[in-house]
């Protein structure tokens, strides 16, 4: 019987700090807390954070849009996607 991946926040933070030194840990943690409130399974977080980090101009909050990004279907962003993006801190 398959099991869910274990949560590994510290390890993910170390990976992202090493691969994306331009990302602030506080921003990453805020996104992780937000994903918890959206009830994202850890497996989805674990898959999408590193993939998003691999994009040169990505920001931590882009993980939220990576799951149901409007370009994935060609449809415009839905209200859930817009609401999630609006709750993220703005970076100057």
Secondary structure, DSSP 8 states (H G I E B T S, - for coil): --------HHHHHHHHHHH-TTS-HHHHHHHHHHHHHTT--HHHHHHHHHHHHTSTT--TTHHHHHHS-HHHHS----HHHHHHHHTS----
